[in-house]
Amino acid sequence: MSKPLARRFLLAHQHLLPPRRLSGKAGILHFIQHIGCIQFDPIDVVGRNPELVLQARVRDHRPQLLQELLYTDRLLVDGWDKLASIYLTSDWPYFARHRTRMRTHHGRSDNPPMQLANALIVRIRREGPLSSIDVAHDQKVLGGWGRPTRLVREAFEILNAMGELGVHHRVGTRRFFDLNDRLIPAEVLARDDPHLDAVLPHQPGQHRVEPVAARVGVPAEAGAEQRVGPRRHAGSEQQEGDRRRPEAEDGHHQRRGKERAREKALHHARTQASATTPTKSSRRKRFEAWKLAMASFRSCGAFKSRKFRRSKLVPPGTTPTRT
């Protein structure tokens, strides 16, 4: 493939060539379906990231179009895909495993934010969408970014990551949360993870996970149950987990052993190379200059290299002379 053709391919893949050939809400949905997601960065200097990305591709784009797709039509989700992102509502089932991991990591009863989960879910179901400023609670904890934050804000963040709450709308950069069973269609919530049969090395056994709403005593409709594995009989599920576990763990340990051996070999090679490199400052500078001169010689030719070396560089083993 020639370089011009590769450049045209990349521009066409990013919907930049032909320029701005998409239009309207249909164009926005088509682009997000094609690309997967758009980072939702709240920083706004000349425009937020989603607006700049879409403005370069959708000829009649206006910020109101994206707002309607997110918070009125509910065809897009203001969610999380490795970072704050916008993705299709129909892609919600693909993140079931991530939500389950968040339940496992944050859903302990001794986790301070989870002690507010019951009250927040009940209040949102009764009063509607809420933001952290609507809850009077001044206690602070160490947040997910390693900085102190209000406990109630961290509780909202965790419930959002676990799939209990979703972003109903934004006022500026402030998010207002509501229950996901009000925001996402029931048929989408009911779908299983499309990759149920994929068993990762660190997840040898697939088990059902109880939602937070059920654990804290909220009625079942406050949170739909999420599964990371197909329904099986109790005995067959245990046998399947026991059968897969040793093989997956052995393969994982073998890969880790090979990676460690490769890292040790690279470290040894770097150590040996540094041992043969001049250690004194002046010698090191001359050595680096000599390497640059050799690169210049190979790329520019002998004549230009000598001219460049006379004016700028001093090869090792020589004494600078005036010209």
C-alpha positions in Angstrom: 0.0 0.0 0.0 1.4 3.4 -1.0 1.7 6.2 1.6 -0.9 8.4 -0.2 -3.3 5.6 -0.3 -2.7 4.8 3.4 -3.3 8.4 4.3 -6.6 8.5 2.3 -7.7 5.3 4.0 -7.1 6.6 7.5 -9.0 9.9 6.7 -11.9 8.0 5.1 -12.0 5.6 8.1 -12.3 8.6 10.5 -15.1 10.1 8.3 -12.9 13.1 7.4 -12.7 12.3 3.7 -14.9 13.3 1.9 -15.2 16.2 4.4 -18.4 16.6 6.4 -20.5 14.1 4.4 -22.6 13.1 7.5 -25.6 15.1 8.6 -28.1 15.4 11.4 -28.8 12.9 14.2 -28.6 10.0 11.8 -25.0 11.1 10.9 -24.0 11.4 14.6 -25.4 7.9 15.4 -23.7 6.4 12.3 -20.3 7.9 13.3 -20.5 6.7 16.9 -21.6 3.2 15.8 -18.6 3.2 13.4 -16.0 4.5 15.8 -17.4 2.9 19.1 -17.4 5.9 21.4 -16.3 9.5 21.9 -14.5 10.8 25.0 -16.7 13.1 27.0 -14.1 15.5 28.3 -15.7 18.4 30.3 -12.9 20.8 29.5 -14.3 23.6 27.3 -11.9 26.2 25.8 -13.2 26.5 22.2 -15.7 23.7 22.6 -15.9 20.3 24.3 -14.3 17.3 22.8 -17.6 15.6 21.5 -18.7 18.8 19.8 -15.3 19.4 18.1 -15.2 15.8 16.9 -18.7 15.9 15.5 -18.4 19.4 14.1 -15.5 18.2 11.9 -17.6 15.4 10.5 -21.3 16.4 10.6 -22.0 19.4 8.3 -25.1 20.7 10.2 -24.0 19.7 13.7 -25.3 21.7 16.6 -24.7 21.0 20.3 -28.4 20.6 20.8 -28.4 17.5 18.5 -26.1 15.6 20.8 -27.9 16.8 23.9 -31.2 15.4 22.5 -29.7 12.1 21.5 -28.2 11.8 25.1 -30.9 13.1 27.4 -34.2 13.1 25.4 -34.1 10.4 22.8 -31.9 8.2 25.0 -30.2 6.6 22.0 -26.8 7.5 23.4 -25.4 6.9 26.9 -23.4 9.4 29.0 -21.3 6.6 30.5 -17.9 5.1 31.0 -15.7 3.3 28.4 -12.2 3.3 30.0 -12.9 7.0 30.6 -16.0 9.3 30.5 -17.5 8.5 27.1 -20.5 8.6 24.9 -21.6 5.3 23.3 -24.7 3.7 21.8 -27.5 2.7 24.3 -27.7 -0.6 22.4 -24.1 -1.3 23.5 -25.0 -1.4 27.1 -24.9 -5.2 27.4 -21.2 -5.2 26.3 -20.2 -3.5 29.6 -21.9 -6.1 31.8 -18.5 -7.6 32.8 -17.2 -4.2 33.8 -20.2 -3.4 35.9 -19.8 -6.8 37.6 -16.2 -6.1 38.3 -17.2 -2.7 39.9 -19.7 -4.5 42.1 -17.1 -6.9 43.3 -14.5 -4.2 43.9 -16.7 -1.5 45.5 -19.8 -3.4 46.7 -18.5 -4.4 50.1 -20.7 -3.5 53.0 -17.8 -2.0 54.9 -17.0 0.4 52.0 -18.1 3.9 53.3 -19.8 5.1 50.1 -21.9 1.9 50.0 -23.4 2.8 53.4 -25.2 5.6 51.6 -26.4 3.4 48.7 -29.7 2.5 50.2 -30.7 6.0 51.1 -29.6 7.4 47.7 -31.5 4.8 45.7 -34.7 5.2 47.8 -34.5 9.0 47.6 -34.0 9.1 43.8 -36.9 6.7 43.3 -39.1 8.9 45.3 -37.9 12.4 44.2 -36.4 11.9 40.8 -32.9 12.8 39.4 -30.5 14.1 42.0 -27.0 15.6 42.0 -24.5 15.4 44.9 -25.2 19.0 45.8 -28.8 18.0 46.6 -27.7 15.7 49.5 -26.5 17.4 52.7 -23.6 15.3 53.7 -20.2 16.8 54.4 -18.1 13.8 55.2 -15.1 13.3 52.9 -13.2 10.2 51.7 -10.3 9.5 49.3 -11.8 9.4 45.9 -11.1 7.3 42.9 -8.5 9.8 41.6 -6.6 9.7 44.9 -7.9 13.1 46.0 -10.3 13.9 48.9 -13.9 14.2 47.8 -17.3 14.3 49.4 -18.6 10.9 50.5 -21.9 11.4 48.8 -20.3 12.3 45.5 -18.1 9.1 45.6 -21.3 7.1 46.4 -22.9 8.5 43.2 -19.8 7.7 41.2 -19.7 4.1 42.4 -23.4 3.5 41.9 -23.0 4.8 38.4 -20.0 2.5 37.7 -21.9 -0.5 39.0 -24.9 0.2 36.7 -27.4 1.1 39.4 -27.6 4.8 38.4 -27.1 6.6 35.1 -26.7 10.2 34.0 -30.2 11.8 33.5 -28.9 15.2 32.3 -26.1 17.7 32.9 -26.1 21.3 33.9 -22.8 22.5 32.7 -20.4 19.8 33.9 -22.6 18.7 36.9 -24.3 15.4 36.5 -27.8 14.5 37.7 -28.4 10.8 38.3 -31.5 8.6 38.0 -32.2 4.9 38.1 -31.1 3.1 35.0 -34.4 1.3 34.7 -35.9 4.7 33.9 -33.2 5.7 31.4 -32.5 2.5 29.4 -35.2 0.4 27.7 -36.1 -2.7 29.5 -35.3 -4.9 26.5 -31.7 -3.6 26.5 -31.3 -4.1 30.2 -32.5 -7.7 29.9 -29.9 -8.6 27.3 -27.0 -10.8 28.3 -23.4 -10.0 27.8 -22.8 -10.9 24.1 -19.5 -12.5 25.1 -20.8 -14.9 27.8 -18.6 -17.8 26.7 -15.3 -15.8 26.9 -13.5 -16.8 30.1 -10.6 -14.6 31.0 -7.6 -16.0 32.9 -8.4 -13.9 36.0 -12.1 -14.8 35.9 -12.1 -18.6 35.7 -15.5 -19.1 37.2 -18.5 -17.2 36.0 -21.1 -16.5 38.7 -24.3 -14.6 39.1 -23.9 -11.3 41.0 -26.7 -9.8 43.1 -27.5 -6.1 42.5 -26.8 -3.5 45.1 -30.5 -2.6 45.4 -31.3 -6.2 46.5 -28.5 -6.4 49.0 -29.4 -3.1 50.8 -33.1 -4.0 51.1 -34.5 -1.8 48.2 -37.3 -3.4 46.2 -36.2 -5.5 43.3 -37.3 -3.0 40.7 -34.7 -0.5 42.0 -32.0 -2.4 40.2 -32.2 -5.0 37.4 -30.1 -8.2 38.1 -27.0 -8.4 36.0 -25.4 -11.7 35.0 -21.9 -12.4 33.7 -22.6 -16.1 32.9 -25.4 -18.2 31.4 -28.0 -19.8 33.6 -27.0 -23.3 34.5 -28.1 -25.9 37.0 -26.3 -25.5 40.3 -24.3 -28.8 40.0 -23.3 -28.2 36.4 -22.2 -24.7 37.1 -19.8 -25.8 39.9 -18.5 -28.7 37.7 -17.9 -26.3 34.8 -16.0 -23.8 37.1 -13.9 -26.6 38.6 -13.1 -27.9 35.1 -12.0 -24.5 33.6 -10.1 -23.2 36.6 -6.9 -25.3 36.6 -6.4 -24.9 32.8 -7.0 -21.2 32.9 -4.8 -20.6 35.9 -1.9 -22.8 34.5 -2.0 -20.9 31.2 -2.0 -17.6 33.0 1.0 -18.6 35.2 3.0 -19.8 32.2 2.4 -16.6 30.3 3.5 -14.6 33.4 6.6 -16.7 33.7 7.6 -16.1 30.1 7.0 -12.4 30.5 9.2 -12.2 33.6 12.0 -14.2 31.9 11.8 -11.8 28.9 12.0 -8.8 31.2 15.1 -10.2 33.0 16.8 -10.8 29.7 16.1 -7.3 28.5 17.3 -5.9 31.8 20.5 -8.0 31.6 21.1 -6.7 28.0 20.7 -3.1 29.0 23.1 -3.6 32.0 25.7 -5.1 29.7 25.3 -2.3 27.2 25.6 0.4 29.8 28.8 -1.2 31.2 30.5 -0.8 27.9 29.4 2.9 27.5 31.8 5.6 28.6 30.9 6.8 32.0 32.6 10.1 32.2 30.6 13.1 31.2 33.0 14.5 28.5 33.6 11.1 27.0 29.9 10.4 26.9 29.2 13.7 25.1 31.9 12.9 22.5 30.6 9.4 22.1 27.1 10.7 21.4 28.5 13.2 19.0 30.3 10.5 17.2 27.1 8.4 16.9 25.3 11.4 15.4 28.1 12.0 12.9 27.8 8.3 11.8 24.1 8.7 11.3 24.7 11.9 9.3 27.3 10.1 7.2 24.8 7.3 6.4 21.9 9.6 5.6 23.6 12.6 4.0 26.8 11.2 2.4 30.5 11.6 3.2 30.9 15.2 2.1 28.0 16.7 4.0 28.9 14.5 7.0 32.5 15.8 7.1 31.3 19.4 6.7 28.7 19.0 9.5 31.2 17.2 11.8 33.8 20.0 11.4 31.3 22.7 12.4 29.4 20.9 15.2 30.9 17.6 16.3 34.0 16.1 17.7 34.4 12.3 17.1 36.0 10.2 19.8 39.7 9.9 19.9 40.4 13.3 18.3 41.3 16.8 19.4 39.2 19.8 18.3 41.1 22.0 15.8 40.4 25.5 14.5 39.3 25.7 10.9 
